[in-house]
Amino acid sequence: MDLEAVTTHPEATSRPRAFYELTKPGIAGYVMITAGVSAVVSARGELPMATALHTMAGVGLATAGALSLNQYVEREADAVMHRTRRRPIPTGRVQPMEALAFGSGLLLTGIVYLALTLGALPSLLTAASGLMYHGIYTPLKTRSYLATLAGAVPGALPMLIGWTAGSGAIDPGGAAFFLIGYLWQLPHVLGLAWMLREDYARVGFTLIPPGGARSIGAQMVASTALLVPMSWAPTLLGYTGTPYLVGATLLGAAFLASALDAAREMTDARARKVFFASLLYQPFLLGLMLLDTIRL
């Protein structure tokens, strides 16, 4: 997820506030919730409260660290793009080496915390997510559209991390959750990439696929169309019931309708509708999962 969650105002110059902004707290908080819900569903609603809290805390720390490091790595591009030039590093409120130390410390703390509280598997997956985010996705952004496809992997891994925290294993349910997160990421990121295409072009980010608007529309439709049957997996595997299945189908149909509309004619307004549909889709889907799992 690459949406700016906090708008920086001129008066927001305090050091604590600057470091807080560096973590993109809106995104980090949402990822924490995603991992927590995944853990609860994997345990069929019988997850100990301590496990849920450890999952959310560890994933939150690691995510905040990874997002802070991203701002260190992309500080020069951030200073050029209109959307990011008011971030803490371009405005001088945080020095680059401070951001490097801060982000590295948070990421490592999150990984170690998960290892100590939940075991090796969630910790290793979190480390793999950070490595792929910074070692593959970020360098690819200026080289190939494959960055979009690669970046959806660390974007979806929190669902699998949470799943393993609750179940202790990577099983069919965990794989399904990961794929739900992966397929959701694609229209979400593509909608944003179209809206910000001029800003991205300024710094050479190649997040628009070959073929431009036509290709983006086709990929939005393909990923949302696949997402609908994939969202049935929790019920087919016995983790949720009919209420979730019906709700997931309706949500998926609405999401797909927005993608079909954009594919007919890709405009900023229609891409924005897909993007905001994605922002509504996943929280509602996770909410349905949680409620149905606890009910069962």
Secondary structure as UniProt FT lines:
FT   TURN            10..11
FT   HELIX           15..22
FT   HELIX           25..42
FT   TURN            43..45
FT   HELIX           49..73
FT   HELIX           75..80
FT   TURN            82..86
FT   TURN            88..92
FT   HELIX           96..118
FT   HELIX           120..132
FT   HELIX           133..137
FT   HELIX           138..140
FT   TURN            141..143
FT   HELIX           146..167
FT   HELIX           172..195
FT   HELIX           197..203
FT   TURN            210..211
FT   HELIX           212..230
FT   TURN            231..232
FT   HELIX           233..236
FT   TURN            237..238
FT   HELIX           242..264
FT   HELIX           268..295
//
